[in-house]
Amino acid sequence: MKRVCFYNIECHSEEEARHLKVFLEVGLDKVKVSQDESYLNAIIPDLEEIKSRIECLG
């Protein structure tokens, strides 16, 4: 059974929101987010790719 929850989370940027989205969609309820936007820009594509691979396995 999959638990569905909805939250309003205020993000400072689209990058921060995309970073949070990846982790929240895989079930984490606590996520630390870097304040360095260039770092977020660098890792978001990899995080999203890894998440899509995980989803294909399930």
SVG drawing of the C-alpha trace seen along z (x, -y; Angstrom):
<svg xmlns="http://www.w3.org/2000/svg" viewBox="-2 -32 30 36">
<polyline fill="none" stroke="black" stroke-width="0.4" points="0.0,0.0 1.4,-3.4 1.0,-6.3 0.1,-9.6 0.7,-12.9 0.6,-16.4 2.7,-19.2 3.2,-22.8 6.9,-23.5 8.2,-26.9 11.4,-26.7 13.8,-29.5 14.4,-28.3 13.3,-25.9 16.5,-23.9 15.8,-23.5 12.2,-22.3 13.5,-19.8 16.1,-18.5 13.4,-18.1 11.0,-16.5 13.4,-13.6 13.9,-12.6 10.3,-13.1 9.0,-11.0 11.2,-8.1 9.8,-8.3 12.3,-10.3 10.7,-12.6 13.8,-14.6 16.0,-16.1 18.9,-18.5 19.3,-21.0 22.5,-22.8 22.2,-26.6 24.8,-26.5 22.6,-26.8 25.5,-25.9 26.0,-22.6 22.2,-21.9 22.3,-22.6 25.2,-20.2 23.6,-17.2 19.9,-17.5 20.2,-15.8 22.0,-12.9 19.5,-12.6 16.6,-12.6 18.2,-10.0 19.0,-7.7 15.4,-8.1 14.0,-7.1 16.2,-4.0 15.0,-3.0 11.4,-3.5 12.0,-1.2 13.2,1.6 10.0,1.4"/>
</svg>
